[in-house]
Amino acid sequence: MSELTAAPRYTRGAVALHWITAVLVALAYLAIEIRGPKGDPSRPFWTGIHEWAGCLVLAAALVRIGWRARNEPPIDLNESLLLSILARLAHLALYIFILAQPLLGMLTLNLADRPVTLIGLDWSFRIAAPNPEWRPLVKESHELIGNLFYFVIGLHALAALWHHYIKRDDTLRRML
């Protein structure tokens, strides 16, 4: 599909994947923020929710990438080349985040000689061998990227609201 024939809105699948990913990312953030200090009786539950959400974010990211490869997004509504470039860079950063962040979380566990274990399933897995020397760097990277992405996600939401209320275009409506 060329830019001239691109659909006016995102496909239902793209919209569903966007909002599923958003809810899962929010759940991962919520769980890690309210898990409590070490020794708190609720900490293992919330840590487990965080790990489940992270694994599901990664699964959704892989499905989204496959979907995006087969379904061209709607035409860019930005009249400015700079805004178009910024939008593409922000989307690229978000895709990198939803791929890298869960993988870094899994690596953090594995490098500490802990498998990824999902509450409720009698199943666990590893993507790396234990390595206590690398764990602090990977753990810090996971935490730093998580903190940076509060800002990027906030900018993404503000940009959507700016398009809706200031520019009064259909950017936000196309994702609803």
MIMAR-356585 format. One line per 3 residues: number of its first residue (from 1); for each residue x, y, z of C-alpha. Coordinates in Angstrom, 1 decimal, always signed. Example, Ala and Ser with C-alpha at 12.3 -4.5 7.8 and 13.67 -1.06 7.14 Angstrom:
MIMAR-356585
1) +12.3:-4.5:+7.8 ~ +13.7:-1.1:+7.1
//
This chain:
MIMAR-356585
1) +0.0:+0.0:+0.0 ~ +1.5:+3.4:-0.9 ~ +1.1:+6.5:+1.1
4) -1.7:+7.6:-1.2 ~ -3.7:+4.5:-0.7 ~ -2.9:+3.8:+3.0
7) -5.8:+3.2:+5.3 ~ -7.1:+6.1:+7.2 ~ -6.8:+4.3:+10.6
10) -4.9:+1.4:+12.2 ~ -6.3:-2.1:+11.7 ~ -8.3:-3.6:+14.6
13) -5.4:-6.0:+15.2 ~ -2.9:-3.1:+15.5 ~ -5.3:-1.2:+17.8
16) -5.8:-4.3:+20.0 ~ -2.1:-5.1:+20.2 ~ -1.3:-1.4:+21.1
19) -3.8:-1.4:+24.0 ~ -2.9:-4.9:+25.2 ~ +0.8:-3.8:+25.3
22) -0.1:-0.6:+27.1 ~ -2.0:-2.4:+29.8 ~ +0.7:-5.0:+30.2
25) +3.5:-2.3:+30.5 ~ +1.3:-0.5:+33.0 ~ +0.8:-3.7:+35.0
28) +4.6:-4.4:+35.0 ~ +5.3:-0.9:+36.2 ~ +2.5:-1.1:+38.8
31) +3.7:-4.4:+40.2 ~ +7.3:-3.4:+40.5 ~ +6.3:-0.1:+42.2
34) +4.0:-1.6:+44.8 ~ +5.8:-4.9:+45.5 ~ +7.2:-3.7:+48.9
37) +10.6:-4.0:+50.5 ~ +12.5:-7.3:+50.8 ~ +10.8:-9.4:+53.4
40) +7.4:-8.0:+52.8 ~ +4.9:-11.0:+52.5 ~ +3.3:-9.6:+49.3
43) +6.6:-9.0:+47.5 ~ +6.9:-12.5:+45.9 ~ +3.3:-12.1:+44.5
46) +3.9:-8.7:+43.0 ~ +7.4:-9.7:+41.7 ~ +5.6:-12.7:+40.0
49) +3.1:-10.4:+38.5 ~ +5.9:-8.1:+37.2 ~ +7.6:-11.2:+35.6
52) +4.4:-12.4:+34.0 ~ +3.7:-9.0:+32.6 ~ +7.2:-8.7:+31.3
55) +7.0:-12.0:+29.5 ~ +3.6:-11.1:+28.0 ~ +4.9:-7.7:+26.9
58) +7.7:-9.5:+25.0 ~ +5.2:-11.9:+23.4 ~ +2.9:-9.0:+22.4
61) +6.0:-7.1:+21.0 ~ +6.9:-10.1:+18.8 ~ +3.3:-10.4:+17.6
64) +3.2:-6.6:+17.0 ~ +6.3:-6.7:+14.9 ~ +4.9:-9.5:+12.8
67) +1.6:-7.6:+12.4 ~ +3.4:-4.4:+11.5 ~ +5.4:-6.3:+8.8
70) +2.2:-7.4:+7.2 ~ +0.0:-4.4:+7.8 ~ +1.2:-0.9:+6.7
73) +0.3:+1.8:+9.2 ~ -2.0:+4.6:+8.1 ~ -0.7:+7.7:+6.3
76) +1.4:+10.1:+8.5 ~ -0.8:+13.1:+9.4 ~ +2.2:+15.3:+10.4
79) +2.6:+18.3:+8.1 ~ +6.1:+18.9:+9.3 ~ +9.1:+16.7:+8.3
82) +10.6:+17.3:+11.8 ~ +7.4:+16.0:+13.5 ~ +7.3:+13.0:+11.2
85) +10.9:+12.2:+12.1 ~ +10.3:+12.7:+15.8 ~ +7.2:+10.4:+15.7
88) +9.2:+7.7:+13.9 ~ +12.0:+7.9:+16.4 ~ +9.6:+7.8:+19.3
91) +7.9:+4.7:+17.9 ~ +11.3:+3.1:+17.2 ~ +12.3:+3.8:+20.9
94) +9.0:+2.3:+22.1 ~ +9.5:-0.9:+20.0 ~ +13.0:-1.3:+21.2
97) +11.8:-0.8:+24.8 ~ +9.1:-3.5:+24.6 ~ +11.6:-5.9:+23.2
100) +14.7:-5.1:+25.2 ~ +13.2:-4.4:+28.6 ~ +11.6:-7.9:+29.1
103) +14.8:-9.5:+27.8 ~ +17.0:-7.5:+30.2 ~ +14.6:-8.6:+33.1
106) +15.0:-12.2:+32.1 ~ +18.7:-11.9:+31.9 ~ +18.8:-10.2:+35.3
109) +17.2:-13.3:+36.8 ~ +19.2:-15.8:+34.8 ~ +22.6:-14.1:+35.6
112) +21.7:-14.5:+39.3 ~ +21.2:-18.2:+38.7 ~ +17.4:-17.9:+38.8
115) +15.2:-19.2:+36.0 ~ +12.2:-17.2:+34.8 ~ +9.3:-18.9:+36.6
118) +5.8:-17.9:+35.9 ~ +3.4:-18.1:+38.9 ~ +0.7:-20.7:+38.3
121) +2.6:-22.7:+35.7 ~ +4.8:-25.6:+36.5 ~ +7.3:-24.3:+34.0
124) +10.5:-22.2:+34.0 ~ +13.1:-21.3:+31.5 ~ +16.5:-19.7:+31.0
127) +17.9:-17.5:+28.2 ~ +21.4:-17.3:+29.8 ~ +23.8:-19.1:+32.1
130) +24.5:-17.6:+35.5 ~ +27.1:-14.9:+35.6 ~ +27.4:-12.9:+38.8
133) +29.9:-10.5:+37.2 ~ +27.5:-9.3:+34.5 ~ +24.3:-9.3:+36.6
136) +24.8:-5.8:+38.2 ~ +25.3:-4.1:+34.8 ~ +22.3:-5.9:+33.3
139) +20.1:-5.2:+36.4 ~ +21.1:-1.5:+36.4 ~ +20.4:-1.3:+32.7
142) +16.9:-2.8:+33.2 ~ +16.2:-0.3:+36.0 ~ +17.6:+2.7:+34.1
145) +15.7:+1.9:+30.9 ~ +12.5:+1.4:+33.0 ~ +12.9:+4.8:+34.6
148) +13.8:+6.5:+31.3 ~ +10.7:+5.1:+29.7 ~ +8.3:+6.7:+32.1
151) +9.4:+9.9:+30.3 ~ +9.1:+8.4:+26.7 ~ +5.7:+6.8:+27.4
154) +4.6:+10.2:+28.9 ~ +5.8:+12.0:+25.8 ~ +3.9:+9.5:+23.6
157) +0.7:+10.1:+25.5 ~ +1.2:+13.9:+25.5 ~ +1.8:+13.8:+21.7
160) -1.4:+11.9:+21.2 ~ -3.3:+14.4:+23.3 ~ -1.6:+17.3:+21.5
163) -2.7:+15.9:+18.2 ~ -6.2:+15.5:+19.5 ~ -6.8:+18.7:+21.4
166) -4.4:+21.2:+19.8 ~ -3.9:+20.1:+16.2 ~ -7.4:+18.6:+16.1
169) -6.4:+15.8:+13.7 ~ -7.3:+12.1:+13.7 ~ -4.0:+10.8:+15.1
172) -5.5:+9.7:+18.4 ~ -8.9:+8.5:+17.0 ~ -7.1:+6.2:+14.6
175) -5.8:+4.2:+17.6 ~ -9.1:+4.0:+19.4
//
